[in-house]
């Protein structure tokens, strides 16, 4: 795979892709680059902060909010994992593109529009254009007993919103940190 952007992570996430005709590439590139931005952490939590409140009262309110957020997050993640299990695709992601196990062959050079859902909080779907760099049948020794043979497809990002690229990098670094923590004795 060409240049790895210095960051790489292997996992399974929901991914949708569709072919983009040569005539529509420029229009879709503009749509991807000017699309919605990944929202940064909102400061609205403190928008109604009353300066007269004591710090203890504020700390208690924050603690209660954190507990509620933790409960809601657990529910969302559980539901999302259940839904995503059926749609998840094995892939390796990095700053310049993806390596994906895909059920059908794609021609090198084919432009694709991809929608990738990462398990950020809140779960976020990223849209980008990519070009198929290579697509080869999976080696037979990697195919499980009842599984159908898949294709290993390398795709390079053609157009990705910079906020989305940054969010993907943050997600990869965070995931790698969590993996290292769980690997420690």
C-alpha positions as CSV (number, residue, x, y, z in Angstrom):
1,X,0.0,0.0,0.0
2,X,1.5,3.4,-0.9
3,X,2.5,5.7,2.0
4,X,0.9,4.9,5.3
5,X,0.6,8.4,6.7
6,X,2.5,7.2,9.8
7,X,-0.7,5.8,11.4
8,X,-2.3,2.4,10.9
9,X,-5.0,0.4,12.6
10,X,-6.6,-3.0,11.7
11,X,-10.2,-3.7,12.8
12,X,-13.7,-4.2,11.6
13,X,-16.1,-1.3,11.0
14,X,-19.2,-0.7,8.9
15,X,-18.4,0.4,5.4
16,X,-20.5,1.2,2.4
17,X,-19.1,1.9,-1.0
18,X,-20.4,2.8,-4.4
19,X,-18.8,3.3,-7.8
20,X,-18.5,6.9,-9.0
21,X,-18.7,7.5,-12.8
22,X,-15.8,9.5,-14.3
23,X,-18.3,12.4,-15.1
24,X,-19.3,12.6,-11.4
25,X,-15.9,12.5,-9.8
26,X,-15.3,16.3,-9.6
27,X,-18.8,17.0,-8.3
28,X,-18.5,14.3,-5.6
29,X,-15.0,15.6,-4.7
30,X,-16.4,19.0,-4.1
31,X,-19.2,17.6,-2.0
32,X,-16.8,15.6,0.2
33,X,-14.4,18.5,0.7
34,X,-17.1,21.0,1.6
35,X,-19.3,18.6,3.5
36,X,-20.2,18.8,7.2
37,X,-17.4,19.1,9.6
38,X,-16.8,16.8,12.6
39,X,-18.1,18.7,15.5
40,X,-15.6,19.5,18.3
41,X,-16.4,19.1,21.9
42,X,-19.2,21.5,22.7
43,X,-18.7,24.0,25.5
44,X,-22.5,24.4,25.8
45,X,-22.4,22.2,29.0
46,X,-21.3,25.4,30.9
47,X,-23.5,27.8,28.9
48,X,-26.0,28.1,31.8
49,X,-23.4,28.1,34.6
50,X,-24.4,30.4,37.4
51,X,-21.3,32.2,38.8
52,X,-23.1,32.3,42.2
53,X,-23.2,28.5,42.5
54,X,-20.7,27.0,44.8
55,X,-17.9,24.8,43.3
56,X,-19.3,21.8,45.3
57,X,-22.7,22.2,43.7
58,X,-21.0,22.4,40.3
59,X,-18.9,19.4,40.9
60,X,-22.0,17.4,42.0
61,X,-23.8,18.4,38.9
62,X,-20.9,17.4,36.7
63,X,-20.6,14.0,38.4
64,X,-24.4,13.3,37.9
65,X,-24.1,14.3,34.2
66,X,-21.0,12.1,33.8
67,X,-22.9,9.1,35.2
68,X,-25.8,9.8,32.9
69,X,-23.5,10.1,29.9
70,X,-21.8,6.8,30.9
71,X,-25.2,5.0,31.0
72,X,-26.3,6.5,27.7
73,X,-23.0,5.7,26.1
74,X,-23.2,2.1,27.2
75,X,-26.7,1.8,25.7
76,X,-25.7,3.4,22.4
77,X,-22.5,1.3,22.1
78,X,-24.4,-1.9,22.8
79,X,-27.0,-1.1,20.2
80,X,-24.4,0.0,17.7
81,X,-22.3,-3.0,18.1
82,X,-25.3,-5.2,17.5
83,X,-26.2,-3.3,14.3
84,X,-22.6,-3.0,13.1
85,X,-21.8,-6.7,13.5
86,X,-23.8,-7.5,10.4
87,X,-22.3,-4.7,8.3
88,X,-18.7,-4.8,9.6
89,X,-15.9,-5.3,7.0
90,X,-12.4,-6.4,7.9
91,X,-10.0,-3.5,7.1
92,X,-6.8,-1.8,7.8
93,X,-7.1,2.0,8.0
94,X,-4.4,4.7,7.8
95,X,-4.2,8.3,6.9
96,X,-3.9,7.7,3.1
97,X,-6.4,5.0,2.5
98,X,-7.7,1.6,3.4
99,X,-7.0,-2.1,2.8
100,X,-10.4,-3.9,2.7
101,X,-11.6,-7.5,2.4
102,X,-14.5,-7.1,-0.1
103,X,-16.9,-9.7,-1.6
104,X,-16.5,-8.5,-5.2
105,X,-13.6,-7.6,-7.4
106,X,-13.1,-3.9,-8.4
107,X,-10.9,-2.7,-11.2
108,X,-7.8,-0.8,-10.4
109,X,-8.4,3.0,-11.0
110,X,-12.1,2.7,-10.2
111,X,-13.3,5.7,-8.2
112,X,-15.4,4.9,-5.2
113,X,-17.5,6.9,-2.8
114,X,-17.1,5.4,0.7
115,X,-19.0,5.8,3.9
116,X,-17.1,4.5,6.9
117,X,-18.6,4.5,10.4
118,X,-16.2,4.7,13.3
119,X,-17.1,4.0,16.9
120,X,-16.4,7.5,18.1
121,X,-18.7,9.1,20.7
122,X,-21.0,9.9,19.1
123,X,-20.6,7.3,16.4
124,X,-19.5,9.2,13.2
125,X,-19.9,8.3,9.6
126,X,-17.1,9.7,7.3
127,X,-17.6,10.2,3.6
128,X,-14.8,10.3,1.1
129,X,-13.7,9.5,-2.4
130,X,-11.1,6.9,-3.0
131,X,-9.5,5.2,-6.0
132,X,-8.9,1.4,-6.2
133,X,-5.1,1.0,-6.2
134,X,-5.2,-2.8,-6.4
135,X,-7.7,-5.6,-6.0
136,X,-6.5,-9.2,-5.8
137,X,-8.2,-12.5,-4.7
138,X,-7.6,-13.4,-1.1
139,X,-4.9,-16.2,-0.8
140,X,-6.7,-19.5,-0.5
141,X,-4.9,-20.4,2.7
142,X,-6.6,-17.4,4.4
143,X,-10.1,-18.4,3.5
144,X,-12.0,-20.2,6.3
145,X,-13.9,-23.5,5.8
146,X,-17.4,-22.2,4.9
147,X,-16.3,-18.7,3.8
148,X,-16.4,-17.6,0.3
149,X,-13.2,-16.2,-1.2
150,X,-13.0,-12.4,-0.8
151,X,-10.8,-9.8,-2.5
152,X,-8.1,-7.7,-0.8
153,X,-8.6,-4.2,-2.1
154,X,-6.2,-1.3,-1.5
155,X,-7.9,2.1,-1.9
156,X,-6.3,5.5,-1.7
157,X,-8.1,8.6,-0.6
158,X,-8.7,11.0,-3.4
159,X,-10.8,13.5,-1.5
160,X,-11.3,13.6,2.3
161,X,-12.3,16.5,4.4
162,X,-9.3,17.6,6.6
163,X,-11.5,17.5,9.7
164,X,-12.4,13.9,8.9
165,X,-8.8,13.0,8.3
166,X,-7.8,14.5,11.6
167,X,-10.7,12.7,13.4
168,X,-9.6,9.4,11.8
169,X,-6.0,10.0,13.0
170,X,-7.2,10.8,16.5
171,X,-9.4,7.7,16.5
172,X,-6.5,5.5,15.4
173,X,-4.1,6.9,18.1
174,X,-6.8,6.5,20.8
175,X,-7.5,2.9,19.7
176,X,-3.8,2.1,19.6
177,X,-3.4,3.5,23.1
178,X,-6.3,1.5,24.4
179,X,-4.9,-1.7,22.8
180,X,-1.5,-1.1,24.4
181,X,-3.1,-0.6,27.8
182,X,-5.0,-3.9,27.6
183,X,-1.8,-5.7,26.5
184,X,0.1,-4.6,29.6
185,X,0.3,-7.1,32.4
